[in-house]
Amino acid sequence: MSHPVKLGGVHHVAYRCKDAKETVEWYGRVMGMDYTTAFAEDHVPSTGEYDPYMHVFLDAGNGNILAFFELPNQPEMGRDENTPAWVQHLAFRAPDEAALLAAKAHVEAHGIDVLGPTHHGIFKSIYFFDPNGHRVELAADIGTDEQYAELKRVAPMMLEEWSETKTAPRHADWLHEIAREEHAKG
């Protein structure tokens, strides 16, 4: 059965920032992203309301665009205090473990605290915060095709069990075992 919505990937994701210039400079310096485009308006195009903004776009590689809005007339930027800080985040792909470790050293050289690498069984990640308080993750895939296929196979069962019990299903506990073995080696 064909689906009427035909997706060609993510066009861009947009977040709020405290200062557009600081954000563009930080993502260029720390993350190596090119600043490509800016839109600035006094009125919101979709609603017509007066709310001056600067909308900046950064190239995250491979056709992926990260965008930010600076909204000087809105109340000071905050975050959802009912959601833990580790939940909502921007995750970027690192090509391999060596690149992940090099990125960690680079980010730390800018005086930024970095957590990790954390082993997730099929990928390893590092975590840190941008100047707006957004959590940023860099992840390097390390899984096998068979592992990814098994995760896809059990995903529907896990979702169904979670929906009924709200406790973590155990179909993918082998991921934790891989991480434990790696930690013991290391």
Secondary structure, 3 states (H helix, E strand, C coil): CCCCCCCCCCCCEEEEECCHHHHHHHHHHHHCCEEEEEEEEEECCCCCCEEEEEEEEEECCCCCEEEEEECCCCCCCCCCCCCCCCCCEEEEEECCHHHHHHHHHHHHHCCCCCEEEEECCCEEEEEEECCCCCEEEEEEECCCHHHHHHHHHHHHHHHHHHHHHCCCCCCCCHHHHHHHHHHHHC
